[in-house]
Amino acid sequence: MPRENIARFLRLGLFPHIFCAGCGHGIAFHALIRAFDALGYNPEEVMVVSGIGCSSRIPGYINANTLHTTHGRALAFATGIKLAKPHLRVVTVMGDGDCAAIGGNHFIHAARRNIDITAIVLNNYIYGMTGGQASPTTPHGARGSTAPYGFIERQFDLCNLAVAAGAVYVARATVFHISQMESFIKKALQKRGFSFVEIISTCPTQFGRRNRLRGAVEMMEWLKNNSVPLSKAKEMSDEELEGKIVIGEFADKEMIEYTELYHSLCKAAIGEGMSK
Amino acid sequence: MGRVVFWQGNRAVAMGAIMAGVKFYAGYPITPSSEIAEILSAELPKVGGIFIQMEDEIGSIAAAIGASLAGLKSMTATSGPGFSLKQENIGFAIMAEVPVVIVDVQRGGPSTGTPTKPFQGDFMQARWGTHGGFPLVVLSPSSVKECFELTIEAFNLAERFRTPVVLLSDEVVGHMRERIELPEDSEVKIYNRKRPKASPLNYKPYEADPEDDIPPMAAYGEGYCFHVTGLVHNEYGLPTNDPKEIEALNLRLLRKFEKGKDLLVKFSSFELEDAEVVIVAFGCVARSAMGALREARKLGYKVGLFRPVILWPFPEEPLKKIASKVKAIIVPEMNPGLMVREVERVVGGRCEVHSLIRLDTEIITPEQILEKVKEVA
């Protein structure tokens, strides 16, 4: 049984969960809830929204305000909720296909608006739930059920995308780097504005077994051995960074948040109405 | 009676929404519906409401559904191409039982079609567009006054049945201007969604009241911790694969409309008493039909008009009664012949059914309909 402070964020009656043996999502899920607890949040003030995919089943297990939407649309639903109830601490949990393919447009625009939402992407490089199809983050050359000869497309760097789109906090960790991941999630939750944490997760079932990483332990070792801190990566060449996972914080800045701007706009509109 | 105004149909929709208590609008620019967004971008901030222009049509309805789940009366507006994109989340709102109003100001289709011209091609899409085949409610205004009144009614029905409601307008009705007398606030009936009586600890988000099969609705951020999903779910809102629970939900999603069916019949009719030929028309075409009726009566033809105002559920019973008393029904419409299929199904051979279609995006004229009357009378 989890500790009581963690258990208050869980719908314990629903366990065991649906995740496969060796899936990294549970590690990230636990870190998210530890972050809620560490920051003193109550379930009533937490709103978790997801799209479709393995990661998107996480909110169902969380005792809070939770919403499981359509594929790619978590951030769009979350935008409506945050505007309607600005006091809620809104988090979206998405997968790589969910966020970067079908939901890519909502992702860049939520970041551009700088609405106070923490977007977490569990990136396992593959469409797990539908059977191992290649995703926008599948590494070039890796195999998937729709890339039997190796994936010929380029891999999407979601952190670079988030920085370019204007996110005020951007970080990447892996499910191997647990304390770093938890600290990034906490910083993201505390940030006013659009924050983004990409967590590289493991999928031995769909990605690993097609890419010579059949076991959960092998996948963890792969994360450990291939991760490079951002500070070190800055001194490495593109060739040296080939196939590496750069972890660290890519953006951390202050900018006025969207719902605050909207609140000011309303005050101005009401003032204008009164002066007429 | 209140203020007299000279409004465009799209403005009447926007102001009707304000009257109904809309507090959230999310939309994407599209002709011929954009005025609704433009007007609400000015009006909503004044009443403490929220306007947001989203990145696309899908995001617009998603944000509106999210805001509705967080307790606000919400809407979006669009036209054909955007309506196609919204079908995904219309299905979500049906499944998750979220009140939301979707305005579709129809233009010519398919695809980009004729953006600035009227058409009635979304008659079937409004009812059948999203996958799964479950019902939703569709209203059809044919005047500026109705744009105002039916927008209010769309919100009332959405809130009552916990369902998406489509206001199926068209380019003529949306862009024409008419003088209307606005009702006093006290004359307008507003229905707000049922809130739960249960405490947060005992609340089951999808436990329906037995009398109407509609579950009371809590809002996010008000102390109730509950789950909402587009998956088939049990009374707790949690996903299920149990065939019994799946069937129970699916049957209830049908039954709530069956139980409330008396609220879902709305039509107007003219001169049916002695009619031998009845014109069945909706939206802008019903206006031409009215003109045709007057001319035909002058010439001695016994013509009536039946205009469904709630298009879906389709008014089967009233139409069956008419069909058993008349020689012929004429269905003029600006599409490839869509409503006529539904009329033929309902009439079931009780009388002749004649289709009159026009596909050049010019409005069907009273003269055209009159010619058809002469032909079939």
Boltz contact constraints between the chains, C-beta under 6 A:
constraints:
  - contact:
      token1: [A, 43]
      token2: [B, 225]
      max_distance: 6.0
  - contact:
      token1: [A, 44]
      token2: [B, 223]
      max_distance: 6.0
  - contact:
      token1: [A, 47]
      token2: [B, 220]
      max_distance: 6.0
  - contact:
      token1: [A, 60]
      token2: [B, 227]
      max_distance: 6.0
  - contact:
      token1: [A, 63]
      token2: [B, 225]
      max_distance: 6.0
  - contact:
      token1: [A, 64]
      token2: [B, 225]
      max_distance: 6.0
  - contact:
      token1: [A, 65]
      token2: [B, 220]
      max_distance: 6.0
  - contact:
      token1: [A, 65]
      token2: [B, 225]
      max_distance: 6.0
  - contact:
      token1: [A, 66]
      token2: [B, 227]
      max_distance: 6.0
  - contact:
      token1: [A, 67]
      token2: [B, 228]
      max_distance: 6.0
  - contact:
      token1: [A, 68]
      token2: [B, 229]
      max_distance: 6.0
  - contact:
      token1: [A, 70]
      token2: [B, 88]
      max_distance: 6.0
  - contact:
      token1: [A, 70]
      token2: [B, 89]
      max_distance: 6.0
  - contact:
      token1: [A, 70]
      token2: [B, 92]
      max_distance: 6.0
  - contact:
      token1: [A, 70]
      token2: [B, 230]
      max_distance: 6.0
  - contact:
      token1: [A, 73]
      token2: [B, 62]
      max_distance: 6.0
  - contact:
      token1: [A, 76]
      token2: [B, 59]
      max_distance: 6.0
  - contact:
      token1: [A, 76]
      token2: [B, 62]
      max_distance: 6.0
  - contact:
      token1: [A, 76]
      token2: [B, 63]
      max_distance: 6.0
  - contact:
      token1: [A, 77]
      token2: [B, 62]
      max_distance: 6.0
  - contact:
      token1: [A, 77]
      token2: [B, 66]
      max_distance: 6.0
  - contact:
      token1: [A, 79]
      token2: [B, 63]
      max_distance: 6.0
  - contact:
      token1: [A, 80]
      token2: [B, 63]
      max_distance: 6.0
  - contact:
      token1: [A, 80]
      token2: [B, 66]
      max_distance: 6.0
  - contact:
      token1: [A, 80]
      token2: [B, 67]
      max_distance: 6.0
  - contact:
      token1: [A, 81]
      token2: [B, 66]
      max_distance: 6.0
  - contact:
      token1: [A, 81]
      token2: [B, 70]
      max_distance: 6.0
  - contact:
      token1: [A, 81]
      token2: [B, 220]
      max_distance: 6.0
  - contact:
      token1: [A, 83]
      token2: [B, 50]
      max_distance: 6.0
  - contact:
      token1: [A, 84]
      token2: [B, 67]
      max_distance: 6.0
  - contact:
      token1: [A, 84]
      token2: [B, 70]
      max_distance: 6.0
  - contact:
      token1: [A, 84]
      token2: [B, 72]
      max_distance: 6.0
  - contact:
      token1: [A, 85]
      token2: [B, 70]
      max_distance: 6.0
  - contact:
      token1: [A, 85]
      token2: [B, 221]
      max_distance: 6.0
  - contact:
      token1: [A, 88]
      token2: [B, 221]
      max_distance: 6.0
  - contact:
      token1: [A, 105]
      token2: [B, 55]
      max_distance: 6.0
  - contact:
      token1: [A, 105]
      token2: [B, 56]
      max_distance: 6.0
  - contact:
      token1: [A, 106]
      token2: [B, 59]
      max_distance: 6.0
  - contact:
      token1: [A, 109]
      token2: [B, 55]
      max_distance: 6.0
  - contact:
      token1: [A, 265]
      token2: [B, 45]
      max_distance: 6.0
  - contact:
      token1: [A, 266]
      token2: [B, 45]
      max_distance: 6.0
  - contact:
      token1: [A, 269]
      token2: [B, 45]
      max_distance: 6.0
  - contact:
      token1: [A, 269]
      token2: [B, 46]
      max_distance: 6.0
  - contact:
      token1: [A, 270]
      token2: [B, 46]
      max_distance: 6.0
  - contact:
      token1: [A, 273]
      token2: [B, 46]
      max_distance: 6.0
